[in-house]
Amino acid sequence: MRVGRVGKDRTTSGNANEDVDVPSRRVLITGATGLLGRAVFKEFNENNWNAVGCGYRRAQPRFEQINLLDSIAVHDIIHDFQPHVIVHCAAERRPDIVESQPDAASQLNVAASANLAKEAAGVGAFLIYISTDYVFDGTSPPYKETDVPNPLNLYGKTKLEGEKAVLENNEETAVLRIPVLYGEVERLEESAVTVMFDKVQFSNKSANMDHWQQRFPTNVKDVAAVCRQLAEKRMLDPSIKGTFHWSGNEQMTKYEMACAIADAFNLPSSHLRPITDSPVVGALRPKNAQLDCSKLEMLGIGQRTPFRAGIRESLWPFLVDKRWRQTVFH
């Protein structure tokens, strides 16, 4: 296993042997192949941390391939690498998939998280467990960390159970609740925000867009920065633990996001139709689970990318009609 890199690494560059300083602060990122995990890995890696990512199906060659349900493999990587911080991004986060595959979702979101917390405690690592705004029912926003959760769907329930499991198994844990994410996707389907781009682009066909649920689209780069800032603050102050909220601050329905995406790329939006009824299919969603982020803000932690700038950067490679490139950027 490649992960036992502590102190100096000897690497061969050309014909000469050179000492390369490996940063002394070590972080392990689960779900490093996913949308959030990739951003978290990059953020730590570029800011003087020795970062190791693990994934499962898409792991190699860049990351360690670990099945988080394999407790021996999890034990081994943590004991080999001895991380100071573990950021647990791996989860089944698609509400409709959780409803259809409840046992598998519970294994990953709850059981694997509990085991990871135990193993983190064993090496004295600070665990950041990524959770969700869906632990709330969305009836009385904004929500503080101290507000009582009441998840409406199984996804929110499994993530709340995961929160309880990690805090029970490791008091030195931070739970970071975040809302709907977007960022530099490998496929449009990777994010509930970016997946709308095709409907926006193909304006010859009218498209119904939800205009009921209030969302706060959040850039994965910003969440990654918050994770790093939280980890660095924790290195200096052991009282940094417990539950925290982070979120973008632009409130939008999916219809409003789609219109903003169209605007960002100078595309028409008249074919987009707002649907103001609450959705009748799929897992129940909270109407407005806005997170109050003042606890992190008071610690001087946070970063927010304006939605139009962030979405333009994320969706640029997926723009079909290249004629728009001239009007958007030149």
Salt bridges, closest charged atoms under 4 A:
ASP19 OD1 - ARG10 NH1 2.68
ASP21 OD1 - LYS8 NZ 3.23
GLU43 OE2 - ARG228 NE 2.52
GLU46 OE2 - LYS42 NZ 3.84
GLU64 OE2 - ARG2 NH2 3.49
GLU92 OE1 - ARG94 NH2 2.86
ASP96 OD1 - ARG285 NH1 3.14
GLU119 OE1 - HIS75 ND1 2.96
GLU119 OE1 - HIS79 NE2 3.59
GLU163 OE1 - ARG177 NH2 2.79
GLU172 OE1 - ARG234 NH2 2.83
GLU172 OE2 - LYS241 NZ 3.15
GLU184 OE2 - LYS221 NZ 3.28
GLU186 OE2 - ARG38 NH1 3.61
GLU186 OE1 - ARG58 NH1 3.42
GLU189 OE1 - ARG187 NE 3.56
GLU190 OE1 - ARG38 NH2 2.86
GLU190 OE2 - ARG58 NH1 3.47
GLU232 OE2 - ARG25 NH1 3.50
GLU232 OE1 - ARG228 NH1 3.03
ASP263 OD2 - ARG308 NE 2.93
ASP292 OD2 - LYS144 NZ 3.11
GLU297 OE2 - ARG304 NH1 3.00
GLU313 OE1 - LYS221 NZ 3.09
ASP321 OD2 - ARG323 NH2 2.80
